[in-house]
Amino acid sequence: MTNRKFHKTVLQVVVLSEEPYHPQSLAQMHDDTINGDCSGRWKVVEAKELDGKQAARALKAQASDPGFFRLTDKGEDLD
């Protein structure tokens, strides 16, 4: 078990454009809305604290590895 806390933040981004918009990355979306021909606005739609087990599950759901936060698959500290 870990005593560390983790955080999950879900953002919503709305992009307005004259053509259908299909960005390939967050960096492209940023550039298109700051320097390009798109208008963009974002907001936090969810923010919550996670324990180790929830963080490990969330990392796996993103096709990442719990080891990213030095956790086991069960959400326990690796150290």
N, CA, C and O atoms as CSV, one atom per row, in Angstrom:
chain,resi,resn,atom,element,x,y,z
A,1,MET,N,N,0.844,-1.182,0.000
A,1,MET,CA,C,0.000,0.000,0.000
A,1,MET,C,C,0.891,1.248,0.000
A,1,MET,O,O,2.010,1.236,0.513
A,2,THR,N,N,0.368,2.310,-0.583
A,2,THR,CA,C,1.089,3.577,-0.582
A,2,THR,C,C,0.271,4.622,0.175
A,2,THR,O,O,-0.959,4.584,0.180
A,3,ASN,N,N,0.965,5.535,0.801
A,3,ASN,CA,C,0.296,6.647,1.467
A,3,ASN,C,C,0.236,7.875,0.563
A,3,ASN,O,O,-0.373,8.886,0.912
A,4,ARG,N,N,0.875,7.777,-0.601
A,4,ARG,CA,C,0.889,8.909,-1.530
A,4,ARG,C,C,-0.488,9.110,-2.158
A,4,ARG,O,O,-1.266,8.165,-2.292
A,5,LYS,N,N,-0.771,10.322,-2.531
A,5,LYS,CA,C,-2.005,10.659,-3.218
A,5,LYS,C,C,-1.676,11.085,-4.647
A,5,LYS,O,O,-0.607,11.637,-4.910
A,6,PHE,N,N,-2.584,10.830,-5.541
A,6,PHE,CA,C,-2.434,11.172,-6.945
A,6,PHE,C,C,-3.661,11.982,-7.356
A,6,PHE,O,O,-4.645,12.049,-6.620
A,7,HIS,N,N,-3.595,12.584,-8.515
A,7,HIS,CA,C,-4.698,13.442,-8.936
A,7,HIS,C,C,-5.063,13.178,-10.386
A,7,HIS,O,O,-4.202,13.017,-11.251
A,8,LYS,N,N,-6.354,13.139,-10.621
A,8,LYS,CA,C,-6.887,12.967,-11.974
A,8,LYS,C,C,-7.636,14.244,-12.332
A,8,LYS,O,O,-8.530,14.675,-11.604
A,9,THR,N,N,-7.263,14.847,-13.464
A,9,THR,CA,C,-7.920,16.049,-13.937
A,9,THR,C,C,-8.396,15.798,-15.365
A,9,THR,O,O,-7.604,15.442,-16.238
A,10,VAL,N,N,-9.680,15.984,-15.593
A,10,VAL,CA,C,-10.263,15.810,-16.920
A,10,VAL,C,C,-10.558,17.198,-17.477
A,10,VAL,O,O,-11.246,18.007,-16.854
A,11,LEU,N,N,-10.022,17.446,-18.659
A,11,LEU,CA,C,-10.220,18.733,-19.323
A,11,LEU,C,C,-11.138,18.567,-20.520
A,11,LEU,O,O,-11.132,17.530,-21.183
A,12,GLN,N,N,-11.916,19.581,-20.787
A,12,GLN,CA,C,-12.732,19.618,-21.996
A,12,GLN,C,C,-12.202,20.753,-22.851
A,12,GLN,O,O,-12.017,21.872,-22.371
A,13,VAL,N,N,-11.959,20.462,-24.112
A,13,VAL,CA,C,-11.473,21.470,-25.047
A,13,VAL,C,C,-12.498,21.622,-26.160
A,13,VAL,O,O,-12.935,20.636,-26.753
A,14,VAL,N,N,-12.872,22.847,-26.435
A,14,VAL,CA,C,-13.788,23.136,-27.536
A,14,VAL,C,C,-13.012,23.944,-28.572
A,14,VAL,O,O,-12.479,25.012,-28.273
A,15,VAL,N,N,-12.956,23.417,-29.790
A,15,VAL,CA,C,-12.251,24.075,-30.887
A,15,VAL,C,C,-13.276,24.450,-31.952
A,15,VAL,O,O,-14.073,23.617,-32.385
A,16,LEU,N,N,-13.246,25.701,-32.364
A,16,LEU,CA,C,-14.094,26.171,-33.456
A,16,LEU,C,C,-13.215,26.412,-34.673
A,16,LEU,O,O,-12.161,27.041,-34.580
A,17,SER,N,N,-13.664,25.899,-35.823
A,17,SER,CA,C,-12.888,26.026,-37.054
A,17,SER,C,C,-13.834,26.126,-38.244
A,17,SER,O,O,-15.020,25.813,-38.137
A,18,GLU,N,N,-13.303,26.561,-39.362
A,18,GLU,CA,C,-14.117,26.660,-40.573
A,18,GLU,C,C,-14.231,25.322,-41.300
A,18,GLU,O,O,-15.136,25.130,-42.111
A,19,GLU,N,N,-13.333,24.420,-41.017
A,19,GLU,CA,C,-13.322,23.088,-41.634
A,19,GLU,C,C,-13.379,22.038,-40.522
A,19,GLU,O,O,-13.099,22.363,-39.369
A,20,PRO,N,N,-13.733,20.795,-40.834
A,20,PRO,CA,C,-13.668,19.738,-39.813
A,20,PRO,C,C,-12.261,19.696,-39.208
A,20,PRO,O,O,-11.270,19.832,-39.925
A,21,TYR,N,N,-12.181,19.512,-37.911
A,21,TYR,CA,C,-10.900,19.605,-37.216
A,21,TYR,C,C,-10.523,18.258,-36.615
A,21,TYR,O,O,-11.289,17.668,-35.854
A,22,HIS,N,N,-9.332,17.782,-36.966
A,22,HIS,CA,C,-8.833,16.489,-36.492
A,22,HIS,C,C,-7.352,16.616,-36.124
A,22,HIS,O,O,-6.488,16.225,-36.909
A,23,PRO,N,N,-7.049,17.158,-34.936
A,23,PRO,CA,C,-5.638,17.338,-34.558
A,23,PRO,C,C,-4.966,15.981,-34.322
A,23,PRO,O,O,-5.611,15.000,-33.953
A,24,GLN,N,N,-3.670,15.961,-34.542
A,24,GLN,CA,C,-2.895,14.740,-34.346
A,24,GLN,C,C,-2.196,14.704,-32.991
A,24,GLN,O,O,-1.676,13.665,-32.586
A,25,SER,N,N,-2.183,15.842,-32.288
A,25,SER,CA,C,-1.518,15.893,-30.985
A,25,SER,C,C,-2.007,17.106,-30.202
A,25,SER,O,O,-2.626,18.012,-30.761
A,26,LEU,N,N,-1.724,17.111,-28.916
A,26,LEU,CA,C,-2.035,18.277,-28.090
A,26,LEU,C,C,-1.216,19.480,-28.537
A,26,LEU,O,O,-1.697,20.613,-28.516
A,27,ALA,N,N,0.023,19.224,-28.942
A,27,ALA,CA,C,0.885,20.316,-29.405
A,27,ALA,C,C,0.291,20.978,-30.647
A,27,ALA,O,O,0.309,22.203,-30.769
A,28,GLN,N,N,-0.227,20.178,-31.557
A,28,GLN,CA,C,-0.836,20.741,-32.767
A,28,GLN,C,C,-2.077,21.547,-32.406
A,28,GLN,O,O,-2.284,22.635,-32.943
A,29,MET,N,N,-2.902,21.029,-31.505
A,29,MET,CA,C,-4.106,21.739,-31.095
A,29,MET,C,C,-3.737,23.078,-30.457
A,29,MET,O,O,-4.376,24.099,-30.712
A,30,HIS,N,N,-2.712,23.056,-29.638
A,30,HIS,CA,C,-2.234,24.296,-29.016
A,30,HIS,C,C,-1.815,25.301,-30.081
A,30,HIS,O,O,-2.236,26.458,-30.052
A,31,ASP,N,N,-0.997,24.862,-31.008
A,31,ASP,CA,C,-0.512,25.767,-32.052
A,31,ASP,C,C,-1.660,26.277,-32.921
A,31,ASP,O,O,-1.701,27.458,-33.267
A,32,ASP,N,N,-2.585,25.398,-33.272
A,32,ASP,CA,C,-3.707,25.795,-34.126
A,32,ASP,C,C,-4.607,26.826,-33.451
A,32,ASP,O,O,-5.164,27.694,-34.124
A,33,THR,N,N,-4.756,26.741,-32.132
A,33,THR,CA,C,-5.640,27.678,-31.434
A,33,THR,C,C,-4.918,28.943,-30.980
A,33,THR,O,O,-5.559,29.977,-30.789
A,34,ILE,N,N,-3.615,28.886,-30.807
A,34,ILE,CA,C,-2.854,30.072,-30.402
A,34,ILE,C,C,-2.344,30.843,-31.614
A,34,ILE,O,O,-2.441,32.070,-31.658
A,35,ASN,N,N,-1.800,30.127,-32.598
A,35,ASN,CA,C,-1.168,30.765,-33.752
A,35,ASN,C,C,-1.903,30.536,-35.073
A,35,ASN,O,O,-1.609,31.194,-36.071
A,36,GLY,N,N,-2.854,29.606,-35.079
A,36,GLY,CA,C,-3.497,29.220,-36.337
A,36,GLY,C,C,-4.861,29.820,-36.546
A,36,GLY,O,O,-5.187,30.882,-36.017
A,37,ASP,N,N,-5.659,29.113,-37.335
A,37,ASP,CA,C,-6.973,29.600,-37.756
A,37,ASP,C,C,-8.123,29.040,-36.928
A,37,ASP,O,O,-9.272,29.084,-37.369
A,38,CYS,N,N,-7.841,28.518,-35.749
A,38,CYS,CA,C,-8.885,27.952,-34.902
A,38,CYS,C,C,-9.028,28.756,-33.624
A,38,CYS,O,O,-8.071,29.350,-33.127
A,39,SER,N,N,-10.235,28.759,-33.112
A,39,SER,CA,C,-10.488,29.342,-31.800
A,39,SER,C,C,-10.634,28.190,-30.820
A,39,SER,O,O,-11.252,27.174,-31.140
A,40,GLY,N,N,-10.070,28.342,-29.629
A,40,GLY,CA,C,-10.158,27.249,-28.666
A,40,GLY,C,C,-10.364,27.740,-27.251
A,40,GLY,O,O,-9.918,28.824,-26.878
A,41,ARG,N,N,-11.044,26.928,-26.475
A,41,ARG,CA,C,-11.255,27.214,-25.062
A,41,ARG,C,C,-11.288,25.891,-24.321
A,41,ARG,O,O,-11.830,24.904,-24.817
A,42,TRP,N,N,-10.707,25.876,-23.130
A,42,TRP,CA,C,-10.699,24.658,-22.318
A,42,TRP,C,C,-11.193,24.968,-20.922
A,42,TRP,O,O,-11.163,26.111,-20.464
A,43,LYS,N,N,-11.655,23.902,-20.247
A,43,LYS,CA,C,-12.060,24.034,-18.852
A,43,LYS,C,C,-11.897,22.687,-18.162
A,43,LYS,O,O,-11.925,21.634,-18.800
A,44,VAL,N,N,-11.727,22.743,-16.860
A,44,VAL,CA,C,-11.654,21.529,-16.044
A,44,VAL,C,C,-13.077,21.051,-15.810
A,44,VAL,O,O,-13.911,21.798,-15.298
A,45,VAL,N,N,-13.357,19.805,-16.184
A,45,VAL,CA,C,-14.693,19.257,-15.972
A,45,VAL,C,C,-14.729,18.251,-14.820
A,45,VAL,O,O,-15.800,17.911,-14.317
A,46,GLU,N,N,-13.556,17.784,-14.412
A,46,GLU,CA,C,-13.488,16.867,-13.271
A,46,GLU,C,C,-12.093,16.927,-12.675
A,46,GLU,O,O,-11.100,16.948,-13.402
A,47,ALA,N,N,-12.022,16.954,-11.361
A,47,ALA,CA,C,-10.747,16.889,-10.659
A,47,ALA,C,C,-10.978,16.091,-9.391
A,47,ALA,O,O,-11.831,16.439,-8.574
A,48,LYS,N,N,-10.209,15.012,-9.228
A,48,LYS,CA,C,-10.383,14.221,-8.016
A,48,LYS,C,C,-9.073,13.590,-7.585
A,48,LYS,O,O,-8.157,13.395,-8.384
A,49,GLU,N,N,-9.013,13.281,-6.318
A,49,GLU,CA,C,-7.844,12.647,-5.730
A,49,GLU,C,C,-7.972,11.138,-5.880
A,49,GLU,O,O,-9.054,10.572,-5.727
A,50,LEU,N,N,-6.843,10.493,-6.184
A,50,LEU,CA,C,-6.804,9.035,-6.334
A,50,LEU,C,C,-5.857,8.441,-5.314
A,50,LEU,O,O,-4.855,9.054,-4.946
A,51,ASP,N,N,-6.186,7.234,-4.856
A,51,ASP,CA,C,-5.226,6.491,-4.045
A,51,ASP,C,C,-4.341,5.679,-4.993
A,51,ASP,O,O,-4.510,5.751,-6.210
A,52,GLY,N,N,-3.421,4.924,-4.455
A,52,GLY,CA,C,-2.484,4.172,-5.283
A,52,GLY,C,C,-3.158,3.169,-6.203
A,52,GLY,O,O,-2.789,3.051,-7.372
A,53,LYS,N,N,-4.140,2.449,-5.688
A,53,LYS,CA,C,-4.841,1.437,-6.484
A,53,LYS,C,C,-5.586,2.096,-7.650
A,53,LYS,O,O,-5.542,1.600,-8.776
A,54,GLN,N,N,-6.261,3.200,-7.384
A,54,GLN,CA,C,-6.981,3.919,-8.432
A,54,GLN,C,C,-6.008,4.503,-9.460
A,54,GLN,O,O,-6.290,4.492,-10.658
A,55,ALA,N,N,-4.871,5.007,-8.996
A,55,ALA,CA,C,-3.875,5.579,-9.905
A,55,ALA,C,C,-3.298,4.499,-10.821
A,55,ALA,O,O,-3.123,4.732,-12.017
A,56,ALA,N,N,-3.005,3.329,-10.273
A,56,ALA,CA,C,-2.477,2.229,-11.085
A,56,ALA,C,C,-3.495,1.827,-12.149
A,56,ALA,O,O,-3.128,1.603,-13.303
A,57,ARG,N,N,-4.761,1.736,-11.774
A,57,ARG,CA,C,-5.827,1.400,-12.715
A,57,ARG,C,C,-5.957,2.472,-13.809
A,57,ARG,O,O,-6.118,2.144,-14.985
A,58,ALA,N,N,-5.885,3.747,-13.420
A,58,ALA,CA,C,-6.007,4.843,-14.382
A,58,ALA,C,C,-4.831,4.854,-15.360
A,58,ALA,O,O,-5.015,5.113,-16.549
A,59,LEU,N,N,-3.632,4.575,-14.864
A,59,LEU,CA,C,-2.472,4.504,-15.750
A,59,LEU,C,C,-2.632,3.386,-16.771
A,59,LEU,O,O,-2.344,3.573,-17.953
A,60,LYS,N,N,-3.089,2.228,-16.314
A,60,LYS,CA,C,-3.290,1.107,-17.243
A,60,LYS,C,C,-4.358,1.445,-18.283
A,60,LYS,O,O,-4.237,1.051,-19.443
A,61,ALA,N,N,-5.399,2.169,-17.878
A,61,ALA,CA,C,-6.464,2.557,-18.812
A,61,ALA,C,C,-5.945,3.491,-19.896
A,61,ALA,O,O,-6.527,3.568,-20.978
A,62,GLN,N,N,-4.851,4.203,-19.616
A,62,GLN,CA,C,-4.228,5.081,-20.607
A,62,GLN,C,C,-3.139,4.362,-21.401
A,62,GLN,O,O,-2.383,4.998,-22.136
A,63,ALA,N,N,-3.058,3.058,-21.258
A,63,ALA,CA,C,-2.006,2.260,-21.903
A,63,ALA,C,C,-0.634,2.679,-21.405
A,63,ALA,O,O,0.353,2.606,-22.137
A,64,SER,N,N,-0.578,3.120,-20.153
A,64,SER,CA,C,0.680,3.451,-19.503
A,64,SER,C,C,0.965,2.369,-18.469
A,64,SER,O,O,0.215,1.399,-18.354
A,65,ASP,N,N,2.022,2.531,-17.736
A,65,ASP,CA,C,2.429,1.531,-16.764
A,65,ASP,C,C,2.391,2.138,-15.367
A,65,ASP,O,O,2.821,3.277,-15.190
A,66,PRO,N,N,1.889,1.412,-14.371
A,66,PRO,CA,C,1.898,1.922,-13.003
A,66,PRO,C,C,3.299,2.319,-12.533
A,66,PRO,O,O,3.438,3.168,-11.651
A,67,GLY,N,N,4.322,1.721,-13.106
A,67,GLY,CA,C,5.691,2.069,-12.773
A,67,GLY,C,C,6.014,3.529,-13.055
A,67,GLY,O,O,6.983,4.064,-12.515
A,68,PHE,N,N,5.209,4.183,-13.898
A,68,PHE,CA,C,5.399,5.604,-14.177
A,68,PHE,C,C,5.389,6.405,-12.877
A,68,PHE,O,O,6.156,7.357,-12.730
A,69,PHE,N,N,4.521,6.024,-11.930
A,69,PHE,CA,C,4.467,6.653,-10.611
A,69,PHE,C,C,5.145,5.782,-9.545
A,69,PHE,O,O,4.894,5.947,-8.351
A,70,ARG,N,N,5.998,4.863,-9.979
A,70,ARG,CA,C,6.695,3.945,-9.076
A,70,ARG,C,C,5.709,3.121,-8.236
A,70,ARG,O,O,5.859,2.976,-7.023
A,71,LEU,N,N,4.688,2.587,-8.937
A,71,LEU,CA,C,3.673,1.744,-8.304
A,71,LEU,C,C,3.678,0.361,-8.935
A,71,LEU,O,O,4.077,0.191,-10.087
A,72,THR,N,N,3.233,-0.619,-8.170
A,72,THR,CA,C,2.989,-1.954,-8.712
A,72,THR,C,C,1.615,-1.953,-9.375
A,72,THR,O,O,0.881,-0.968,-9.291
A,73,ASP,N,N,1.273,-3.050,-10.028
A,73,ASP,CA,C,-0.054,-3.183,-10.646
A,73,ASP,C,C,-1.173,-3.074,-9.615
A,73,ASP,O,O,-2.300,-2.720,-9.960
A,74,LYS,N,N,-0.873,-3.374,-8.351
A,74,LYS,CA,C,-1.879,-3.310,-7.286
A,74,LYS,C,C,-1.914,-1.937,-6.604
A,74,LYS,O,O,-2.702,-1.718,-5.684
A,75,GLY,N,N,-1.056,-1.015,-7.059
A,75,GLY,CA,C,-1.048,0.323,-6.499
A,75,GLY,C,C,-0.176,0.470,-5.250
A,75,GLY,O,O,-0.333,1.416,-4.478
A,76,GLU,N,N,0.717,-0.451,-5.071
A,76,GLU,CA,C,1.637,-0.374,-3.917
A,76,GLU,C,C,2.955,0.265,-4.372
A,76,GLU,O,O,3.314,0.185,-5.547
A,77,ASP,N,N,3.662,0.889,-3.449
A,77,ASP,CA,C,4.954,1.506,-3.762
A,77,ASP,C,C,5.966,0.454,-4.207
A,77,ASP,O,O,6.056,-0.624,-3.620
A,78,LEU,N,N,6.728,0.781,-5.252
A,78,LEU,CA,C,7.801,-0.101,-5.696
A,78,LEU,C,C,9.021,-0.017,-4.785
A,78,LEU,O,O,9.735,-1.004,-4.611
A,79,ASP,N,N,9.263,1.151,-4.206
A,79,ASP,CA,C,10.465,1.377,-3.386
A,79,ASP,C,C,10.419,0.602,-2.096
A,79,ASP,O,O,11.350,0.681,-1.295
